[in-house]
Amino acid sequence: MGLKGDAVVSEPAQLIPVPVDCLRDETVTSFNLYLRTGGGQPPVLYREKHLPFTEEDRRRLQDNNVKHLFVDSREEKAYLRYLEKNLGAILADPEMSLEHKTDVVYDSGRFLLREVFADPRAGDTVNRSKAYVQLTYEFLSQEKTAFAQLLRITSYDYYTYTHSINVFVFSITLAQRSGTFSPKEVKDFGAGALLHDIGKSLLDPSIVNCKGKLTDEQWQEMKRHPELGCRILDGHGGISPAAMEVVHYHHEKVNGSGYPEGRKANGLSLLIRMCTIADIFDALTTKRSYKGAVSSFDALNTMKHEMSEELDTDLLQTFIKMMGKP
C-alpha cells in the first residue's frame, strides 16, 4: 500500500477506530496508531506515539482509501485528551463531516466530565469546562442540524458524566431557542449546566450508584449535592454567578416542591427553570439499574400532564417543540 509503518505488533486488547479526519496535521500523538491490513492478520503499527502526524501521512492514507486508523483501548484516555485539545481545529475543519464532528463533541465531553468527576478539585477543571462550553456553543450556533445529530448519539444508559453532557446539550439549545439571552449569558449558563451535578463526586458512590430506592438517610445525603457542587466551584473561582445558581437550584420546582430551599417561581431565574426541565427529561429517558428508560414522547407527555405544576409551562412547551423539530 505504500504506507509508513511495517512493524507487526501483538494484537492490542481491543482496537478503537479513529477517523483519519480527526487527526490534525503536524500534531504529535501520545498514543500509537495501528493499521488493519485485512486477511485476519495482526494490526500493523502505523505511527508510533510521540511522532508527528503529517500532511504526507494524510495524503498517503487518502490515496489508499484508508478512512480509519486504530488505537489500543488501553490508550483511549490519551486519545480522548487529544480530541479535547484539538476540538477547536476539528470543528473548524470544512472538510470534516458533521457526523464526525458531533461524535467528537460528545466523546470529548464525556471524557472531560469523567475526569472532572474523578478529580473535581483539579486545577484545570473550570478552564477545561469553559473552553468546551465555548466551542460547543459555537458549533451548535453555526451548524443548524448539529443538535439533531447530537440527539442521534445521546447515551441512554445512565452515568453521571453522560447525564451531565446530555443536560448541558439540552439546556443550552433550549436557551438558544428561547431567543431571550445573549451569547455570553448562554455560555455562562452552559458552564453551570455542564457542571450541575459535580457535587455528586463528593458523595459515597454507593448512594450515587444505588440500584434501588434510597433510604431516607441516603436521600437526605443525596440532596446535599447542589450545595457540595457550589462548594467545589467556589473553591476554583472563575464561574459566573448565573452558573453557580444553576448548580445550586437545578432541583427546585416552580411550585416550591423542590430542594434544597423549596424556592417558588419568583425565586427561580429562567435559566434555572430550563436546566430543571433538561435534567428531568434526561432522567426519565435514560436507563438505570433499577428502572428502564421511557421514550422521549412518553417523557414529554409525563412532564406536560403530570408535572405541570412543578415546571415552567411556557419553557416546557418550547422544549417540546425543540425536541419535536431538533
VENRASUL-V229210 format. One line per field, one symbol per residue. psi: psi as a letter, one per 30 degrees, with the letter a starting at -180 (. if undefined). burial: + if it has 16 or more other C-alpha atoms within 10 Angstrom, else -. Layout:
psi: ???
burial: ???
//
This chain:
psi: fglljgjklkklekkkkjkeffkkkglklglkklkkflgglllkjejklgkkjleeeeeeeefghjfkalkkffgeeeeeeeeefgeeeeffjffkleeeeeeeeeeeeeeeeeeefeifgkfgeeeeeeeeeeeeeeeeeejfgeeeeeeegkkgkkkeeeeeeeeeeeefeeeeffgflleeeeeeeeeeeegfgffffflkffeegkgakkleeeeeeeffeeeeeeeeeefelgkleeeeeeeegfgllfgggalffhlaefgkleeeeeeeeeeeeeeegkklfgllklleeeeeeeeeffgfffljeeeeeeeeeefei.
burial: --------------++++-+++++---+++++++++-----+++++++---++---++--+------+++++-----+++++++-+++-++------+--++++++++++++++-++--+----++-++++++++++-++-----++-++---+++-+++++++++++++++++++------+--++++++++++++++++++---++---------+--++++++++++-++--+--++-+++++++++++++++-+++--+-+--+-+++++++++++++++++++----++-+--++--++-----++++-++--++-++--+
//
